[in-house]
């Protein structure tokens, strides 16, 4: 069984790789392939956020009793990243390499800081606070959701 930390950290790395590919294609001026890669990244990122917001964060809140703490911050950061992703898409639509690079850098910094918080606080608390059978159920459910989103 993978822990929630292992599963979600692995998904962070997968998203990072897809994002790096979109950045590389845009910097090469390959706008059509960059658009496809950015869509793949947006789908993966939104599936990740959905898994957290609909499954993991409620489990965290129930296990810890904290509803206005870390998960509230994470949801706010998710929205900020969604907004930056929309700006990145707009730059891609305009085929504006400078705007794309600037928005990509902003998003990358946001993701790095966000992922560090989740990987050092949220996921370990879920791993330690949830009973083994509940961890296993959540990991299986979230893992299935992420795989299905990638296949769509």
Steps between C-alpha positions, in 0.01 A plus 500: 500500500621849416453760768307814418831688520662269246204507264450874502870590495540274197207680337664836573810379312290374209329840473839673518628291209199576282533871583871499413417349161246776428757764597764342278270486198388861547859622533574320171207680339317172439164651592279214379682237705535743791121543496449123514754465782344789694156340468641172627660686791182694580299177500753329729523799734123536526461126565759531777322800652165324473634191678628717782197727530235229472670215686825570683431839653164393647673191645772722646242736651308213654812332637652817647196717574676785313263651244633856484870418497728335247230373265342844474841640399550216250161563337583870468835415342327261260281786382802727456671231291185453291498876435867496399437199278226700323747785444752248368238365259426854383870561431515174307190593299672828404823309431676754719824333609592770754161496673496121493845481659404751770174324588675161491765622743232635733306173488813294555591695814142473628494124440837444667400688813156340509628147446755541777224592745282207399790255505627615839168563682176377340603162363709388801215595734260292292746209508539522877144587606291270284459133584674265255178381337384859444840594352479201269145589392593865435820410316312257275220749433732791429737286295211378285375857453844620388549211259153550347563873458827434318329248270215734406 
